[in-house]
Amino acid sequence: MAIEKWNGKPLSLKVIGTCAGTSMDGLDIVHIHFTQESPAAPLKMKLLRYGEVPFDGPLKKRVMRLIRENKTSPEEIAIVNMQLGDFTADAIIQFANEQGFNLQDEVDVIAGQGQTIWHLPLPELFEGDQIRAHIDMAEISVIAAKTGVTTISAFRVGDVALGRQGCPLFVAFDGLCATHPTLNRAVQNIGGIANITMLPAGDVKQGYDFDTGPGNVFIDGAVRFFTNGEKQYDKDGEMGAAGKIDQEIVDEVLQGPYFLHDIPKTTGRETFGDNFSEDLCKRMLAKGATPEDCVATITRITAQSLADGYRRWAPEGGIDEIYLGGGGSYNPNIINYLREQFPQTKIQMLDVLGIPCGSREAMDFAFKGLECILGRSLIVPQRVESDRAGIIGQIQPGNGPHYHRVLKHVQDFWGDWPLEKRMDPVLKMEIVDELGVAKRARGE
């Protein structure tokens, strides 16, 4: 259909994206303005604001206990879901107040992942009669009611329903932001769990992603263990740098079933949680190791698992550039090891692409929310169990006038664009800077 026959109106929607990561240290929040001149034009993304609201106190302890012990009740599940919804809504309201903008006037959609409670992507690695399943919690009805803004979540469950694993689920966004015409790139997030998106050169539709295993989750667990919870993480890698690595322990752990499993694969605290970390620490202490030795060894498990993932599953020709995100990107014991192992690979922070290092996942969920409300699918990753495309996300309307205003804007955008073409994924996106200049257009 020729673009001159389209009778719609340009798109202009502002979206808040949130991410409650596996580390459980806070809620990342972004405010993004998405524009698109027509359904056939590049999507433009302008980051307006970003930040983090800390997650701590009794609710965090309750959620961590629930996951760690894998024992709960329908009553507790119902209560925690509502409590996490309250926390998320209050955090968004706090963010808007601190940043000085009005949610009703400046936000069309809120989109995010709730706190992951249980992720079971590879049931064959668990005992019992398991099936693939996922649940994350932060009740969107509470968020929509408190903020008055239409709220979208349950993206991971939607991906599982389409036959995939629900995680990492960042291929579409990373591909649009970072695919290069001639260079093989990777986007590496080191959060609680470490996930990587491989982006072969030249085609935004050829990306694939997977979890390499633990990111900060082991390290954080060890630090909490040795400090009785007074410290939550190894700041600047100081404890790890002061210890001696037990390579025998590293190699033994990396022979575990998850590390040997082929891709596609994803994981979470169910496999790599505090219990695992503390057991390693106790074993090493019994052998005469110091707390610093334990943290150094556990940090090397993360770093070496990343390197192993690059070697096993990189695109043909290897990885030319790696872009880092997540808290573990600031741990020199991890990053220096990667630079030593891959001296020919350029390793730098995501910020150079216009994506703040700590905001990539929240920005991704903002993008997912936009695509859900517009009724478009995401680019389907390569090397996954199912190539079935679909619109993912569950929508909870905000207050009536606000919700209908969003629906009218969406319909005005589509105009008479053919229904059979509306689900086609975005294949080109431009990152717009604070001056309104499109800095990069990576997809083709």
N, C-alpha and C positions, 0 to 999 in steps of 0.2 A: 504494500500500500504506500503510495507516494506521500511524503510528509506534508505536501501542500494541501492534501485533502483532509488532514486531521483537523477537527474543529474544537479540540479541547483547549485547556488553559495550562500555563506553566505550573509546575509543582513547586510548592514552598511549604515545607513542614518542619517544625522544630521538635526534636525528640530528646528526651532524657534517657540515657542508657545507664544501667547499673550492672555491677558484677560482684557477687559474694564468692570470693575464691576459696579454694581448698585450704589455704593457710588460715582462714578465719581471723585475719587481723583487722579487717575493716571492709566497708562497702565503698567500692570505687564508683564514682558518679561523673558523668559527662553530660554536657548540653550541646547539641549539634544542630546546625541548620542544614537541611538537605534541600537542594533545588535541582530542577531538571526542566529544560526548555520544552521538551516533548518526550513521549515514550521512546523515541528513536535516538535521542540526544544523550551525551554522557551525563551520568549522575554527578552532581557536585556536592562536596561535603566540606562544611566549614565548622571547625571546633570553636565553640563560643566560650565554654568554661569547663573546667575539670577540677576534681578534688577527691578527697577521701574522708569518710566519717568513720572513726574507730569503732570496732566491735569488741566489747569486753564486758566483764561483769558476770552476774549469775546466769543470764541467758546463754552466753557463749559456753560457760562451763557445762550447762545442761545439755547443749547440743553436742559438745565434744564427748560427754559421757555417754549420751545416747548412741553415738556412732561407735565409740570405742568398745562398749559392752555388748552392742547389738541386742539389747534387751529393752523393751518398751511396752506400751499398751496403746490401744486405740485412744484412750483418754489423753495420754501424753502427746501422741501424734497430733491430735486435734488442737491441743493447747499450744504446742510449740509452733505449729503452722500459723496460728493467729498472732502469737507473740513476734514471730519473725516478720509477719506482714506489718505489724505495728512499728517494729524497729525500722524497716525499710521505708515506710511512709514518713516517719518522723525524721529519718536521715535525709530524705529528699527535701522535705520542708525546711530543715535546718540548712541544707546546701543552698536552696533558693534564697533564704533570708540572708545568709552570709555573703552570697554573691550579688545580692541586690536586684533580684528580678521576681516577677509575679508568675506563679505557675499557671494560672488561668489565662493570662495574656500571652505568655511566652513559650508555652509548651503544648503541643498537640497530642503527643503520645509519650508514655513512659514504657520502657521495655527493659527487661533484665532477667537474669537467671536467679532463682531463689538459692538458698543455701543447700548445696548438695548433701543429702542425708545418706543415700545409698545408691551406689552405681554398680550394676552387675552386667558388664558388657560381654564377658567371656565366661559363661556359666560352667564351661567344661573345666575350668581351673578350680572350681569349688566343689565341695562334697555335698551330697544330697540331691534332691529333685529340683534343680534350679532352672530358671529360664532367664532370658535377657530382660532386664528391667532397670528402671531408673526412677528416683523420686528426689526432687528438690522442693524446698518449702519456703514460702513467704507469701501468704495468701493475697492474691492480687485483688480480690474483692475489698479487702481492707485498704490496700494502697489506693485504689480508685475512689473509694468512699472518702478517705481522709484528704486526698489531694484534689478530687473532682476531675482528675485527668484520666482518660482512657488508658488502660494498663494491659500490657501483653507479656506473657511468660510461657513456660512449658515448651520451649524450643527443643530441648534435648529429647523429651518424650516424643515429640513429633517426629524427630529424626529416627528414633528407635522404631516407631510405628511404621516407618517407610522401609525398614529392614536393615538399618545401619546401627552403629553403636552409640550415637548420641553425643559423642565427644571425639576429638576436641571441638569440632564443628566450626573451625575458623578459616577453612579453605577459601570460601567465597570472598570474605573481607580481605584476608591477607593477599589473595591473588590480585584483587583490584588495586590494592595499595602498593604492592611490591613486585609484581611480575615484571621482568626485564626482557627486552628484545633478544639480547645475546648472552646474558649471564644467568647461570643457575643460582637461585637464591634460596635461603631458608629463613623463616621467622621462628625464633626460638623463645618460648615463654618459660621462665623458671619461676613458677609459683609454688604452691604446696606440691602439686604434681607438675612435672615438666612435660610440655607438649611442643611439638615442632610441626610446622607446615613446610613441605618441600615444594618449591616453585620452579619447575623446569623452564628454561628460557623459551620465550617467544609466544606462549599460548596460555592465556589466563584460565583456560578450561582443563589444564593438565595437572593442576595441583593436587596434592594428597597430604594427609596429616595423621599423626598418631601420638600417643603418650610414650615417652621413653621410660618412664617410671617415676621414682621420687624426685622431687625438686628440692624444696625447702622442708618438706614434711618431716623427714628423718632428722635433719639438723635442728629444726625447731623443737622437736620432741626431746632430743638429747639435751639441749640447753635448758628446757623446762625441768627435765629430770635432775640435772646437776645443780640447778639454782633454786629448786623447790618452787618453781613457777614465778620467781622474781624477775627473770628475764624470759622473753618470748622467742628470741632469735639471736644468732651469732652476729652481732653488729660489726660490720666491716671485716668479717671473717677472722676476728682476733683470736678466738679460742682455737679454731682450726689451724691457724697459722702457727700457733705455739705448740702444736702436738706432732707426734710421729705417726705416720700412716702404717697400719697393719695391712699390707698388700694381700696377705693370705685371706683375711676376712673379706676384703673387697672382692677378690676373685671368687670366693665361695658364694657370696650373696648374688653376684652377677651370673651365676650358673642356675639361679632359681627359675621356675617355670615361666614367669611373666617375661623375664629378660630374654629367654630363648624363644619365646613364641613369635611367630611371624606377624607382620602387619596384614590387615588392620588390627589394631589393638589399642585399648584405652584402659585406664585403671583409676584408683582413688584410695581414700583412707581405709577402705575395706581390706585392701591388700597391704598397703604401705601406711600404717598408722603408728601411733605412739607406742603401742604394745611391741611392735616389731623393733622400733628404735630402742626402746628401753631394754629389751632382751639382748640386743647387740651390745649395749653399754655394759650390762651385767656380765656378759661373757668375757668382754675385754678386761673389765676390772678384775675379774677372777684370775686373769692371766698376768696381772700386774700393770695394766695400762693406767694412765692418768685420764682424768676427764678430758683434757685437751687432746690426748691421743684418740679418744673415742670420737670426738667431734671431727678431728682431722680425717679419720678413717671413713666416717659416715659421709662427710663432704665429698671425699674421693669417690664413693659409690655413686653419688649423683653425677659428678663430673665425668667419670669413666663410662657410665651408662649413656650419657649424651654422645660422647665420642664414638662408642660402639654403634649407636643408632645412625650416626652420620655415615660410618663406614659401610654398614649393612644395607641401608635403604636410601642412600643419596641418588639423585638422578644420574644418568649416564654422563660421565665426565667430571663427577664430583661437584662439590659446592663451592662456588666462587665467592659468595658473600653471605654472611649470617647477620641477621638483625635481632637484637636482644630486647626482651621485655620481662617484666616481673621482678620481684624483690631479689631473687637469686642472681640477677644480672649485676648486682652491686657487690657480690661476694668474690673477691679477687682469687680465692683459692679454687673456684670453679672456672672463672674466665681465663685466668693465666694458664691453667692446665689445657684448656681448649686451644689457646693460642700456641702453646708448645706442640700440641699434637697436630695442628693444622696451620703451619706457618705460612702457607700460600693462600689461605682463606682470609678475606677481609672481615673482621668481626667488629661490629659497632652497634650502638644503641638505636632503637627504632625512631628516636626523636629526629634523626636526620631525614626521615621520610615524612615528617610532619605528624607523627603519631607519638605522643608522650609515652615514655617507657611503661609507666604504671597504668595507663588508660586504655591500652589496646583492646582488652577484652570488653570493657564497658562500651567502648566505641563500636565494637563488633555487635553487641546486643542492641545498641541503638539502630544500627543498620538492619539487623534482623527484624526489629519492630517495624521499621519503615516498610520493609518488603512484605511483611505480613499484612499490614493495614492496606497496602496497595494490591495485595493478591498476587505477588510475584514469587516464584520459587528462587531458591539460591542455586548457585553453580554446584553441581553434584561432584564431590571429590572423585578422583581416580583411586584405584586399588582398594575399593570397598566392596562389601557383600552385595549391595543392591545399587543399581544406577537409576532407581525410580525417583523422579522429581516430584516435589509437592510443596504446598504452602504450609509452613510450620509456624506454630505459635497459637496460643489461646488468648482470646480478647475478652476483657471485662470493661464494658463501657463506663466512662466517667459520668458526670452529671449530664442531663439531657441535652441542653443547648450546646454544650461543649462537644459531646459525641456527635450530634447531628451536623455540627459545623465541620468536623473532620470528615465525616462521610460525604458531605456535599463537595468538599474540596477534592476528595479522591475521585468522585464521579466527574467533576468538572475537568480534572486532569485527563481522564481517559477519553472523554468525549465519545466519538464514534470509532475509536480504535477497536479493531476486531477482537471479539472475545477470545478467539483461539490463540491470539498473540499476547494476551495480557499476562500470562503466567511466565513468559520467557524471562530468563534471568538477566540482570544487568551484566554487561560485559566490558563496560568502560566507566571508570570513575576518576574524577579529578579532585585532588585535595586543595582546598582554597585557603590561602593565608588570611591574616587579620586585615589585610588591605583589600581583600576580595580578588586576589590574583591566583589563578590556578597554577599551583607549583608543579604538580605532577599528574600525568595521565598514564597509568601503567597498563591498563587492560586494553586489549585489542578486540 
